[in-house]
Amino acid sequence: MALFYRSVPNFTDPEAKIMKQSNKGFDYAYNAQAVVDGENQIIVSAEVTNAANDKQQGVPLGQAALDNVDAAGIERPQAADGTRLPIPNTLDNGYFSERAVEELEKMGMDPYIATGRQKHNETPPPLVTGAPPVNASVKEKMMHKLRSASGKLLYAARKHIVEPVFGQIKSVRGIRAFLVRGLAKVSAEWQLICLTHNLLKVWRAATRPAGT
């Protein structure tokens, strides 16, 4: 699972809130988010909030993704004895909190959440092996997890799983602003945008030559 937000400026909507933009400025916006699968870039769940902070969004979005997977009749990964295996999911540092980690693990997720931003040209921390210290905090355990070989590979996969989806919607399809006002209507529009994205992805997957 990977969660990102897309903020869209709207100066005349009383339910929109002031949020920081990618250009380091601020604007009235909504916080649109999505959970994307790692195989075909299908959006598994999508929500809109007018909260600028993402810390409270990871758990409900994760639960919505699981509910949608179950509703679609898709089998979750299982061990040889039939027990469900945790589902790896990656989230950026805006979603990190001890509660988010604990709640996602309880619902059957295996979260990899960045605990801070890495500065440009900063030397990446060295790889770690083995288990973290027994007395490590939730944050320290997560940092250890992300510095493992498998953790680095999983988190790096965000670049070709979730990040392109928002680029495709915003830059390729030209959807840069919502056309309606109010949280309920904006949420419905975002669901429609994600639905049309999924229809395109499903069509491409169905028509893709075998072995590609």
Secondary structure, DSSP 8 states (H G I E B T S, - for coil): -EEEEEE---TT-TT-EEEE-TTS-EEEE-EEEEEE-TTT--EEEEEEES-S--TTTHHHHHHHHHHHHHHTT----B-TTS-B--EEEEE-GGG--HHHHHHHHHTTEEEEE--S---TT--------S---TT--HHHHHHHHHTSHHHHHHHHTHHHHTHHHHHIIIIIS---S-SS-SHHHHHHHHHHHHHHHHHHHHHHHHHS-TT-
